[in-house]
Structures are given as structure tokens and as C-alpha cells.
Amino acid sequence: YMRKKQVKNAITVYNSALNVKKKVLGSKHVDVGSLMFFIGGIYKKTNELKKAKTYLTQAQFIFKVGGMSNLPDAVETEILLEDIKSSMLAENNTPLLKISHQSSLPIAIA
């Protein structure tokens, strides 16, 4: 699916696999974390940063709880989360509104 640029179909298939792994292995198994990392990576590539952050944060938790923070997927999860946080901050880096000392109306800072 990914090669054919059918991202929605790929995510559907991966989420189905994720549900099966959770039922068979348990929701805190390292393989569940790795699949969540993979799905989060797909969302990041498609610039769906909130969804990516959700999956990657869950993967990060699984890796930490399982004592597997040194695995390649765990290390890459940390890197991707930092990158997402930076991207989200950059997206929100718009001029802030400030309350003028002379009036109670907000004014834009240029």
C-alpha cells in the first residue's frame, strides 16, 4: 500500500494488525510498541503530526515500561517525537495577542 501511495489503506491494515497484536501479546508488548512506532512514522510522513504524536507517545511508553528504551525503534521514537514537537512549535509560532496597558482590547504584536 505504501508503495502505491495508498496511505489510508496502509494505516487501516496496520491498525488491524495492531489490534490483533494487542489481543494476542497484550497492549504493553514491545512488538505492539514497534508497530505503533511504525504507524506513527507513517502519520509523520504524511504530516498528520497530532496522530503521529499520539502513536509515538504510546510507543514511547511501551518501550519505557518494558525496559526497552535502547532498542532502535525506541531510540527512533524519541527522535521523531522531538522532531514533531519542534514542527508543532514552528507551526504555532504566530504573533501572539497582548493586552495593551491602556485598554482591555487585545492587540496584535507585529
N, C-alpha and C positions, 0 to 999 in steps of 0.2 A: 504494500500500500504506500509506503513512504517513497519508494522509487517512482511510483506513478503520481506522486503529489496528492494522494487521496488521504490527507491528514485526518479528517473526521472519521473515515473508515478505520484507519490505523488505530486511532485512540479508542474507538469502540471495541476493537479486537483486543487491544492491550488491557482495557478496563475489564473485559470479560475474563481474561487470563488472571488479572489481579484478584477478582472476586473468587475464582477457583483456588488460587494460591492461599488466599486468606482463610478459606474454609478448610483446606487440607493441612496447611502448615501453621496456621494461626496468624493473627494480624501483626505480630511483632517479630516474625521470622525475617532473617536477613535477606532471603530471596524476595520477600514482599517489599522490603526496603529498596532492593535493587530495581525491581520493576517500577516502583513509584519514582525512583530517580530517573529511570528511562522515560516514563510518561511526562514527568516534569521537564525533562530536556526537550521533548517534542514541543510542549507548550511554549518553552522559552524560544525555540527556533521560529515559532510562528508568532512571536511577540505577544503572547497571551500571558503576561507577566503575573497577574494575580493567580491564575490557575497553576502556573509553573511554581510559584512560591508555595502554594498550598501543598502540592505533591512533594516538593523538595523538602519542605519543613517536616512533613510526616516521615519521609525517608531519613532525614537527619535524626529525628527522634528514635526511630527504629535502630539505626546504627549505633547511637549512643547508649541506648538501653541494653543492647546486645553486646556491648563492649567491642564493637567492630569499627570504631572510628578510623582505624588505619587502613581499611580496605580501599582500593582505588575508587569504587563508586562513592564511598563515604567522603573521601577527600575531594572528589569532583563535585559532590553535592554542596560542600562548603563553598567551593569556588563559585559555583553557579548562583548560590543564594547571595553571596556578596555582590556579584555582578548584577543580579536582579534588583537588590536594594539600591545600588548606585544608579541603575537605569530609572527606577521608580522615583528616586530623589530628583534626578535630572528632569524627568517629565513634570514634576511638581514644582520646579524652580521658576515659578512665575512671580511677578511682582506682588508683594503682599499688601493687604489693606491696612492702613494705620489710622487710628483715631487721632484727629487733629486736637491739639490742646485748646484751640479756640472754639471748636464746635464739636458736636457729638456725631457728626456725619463722617463716615469713612471716606478717606481719600486714597487714591492710588499713588504709590511711590514709583516714580519713573526711573 
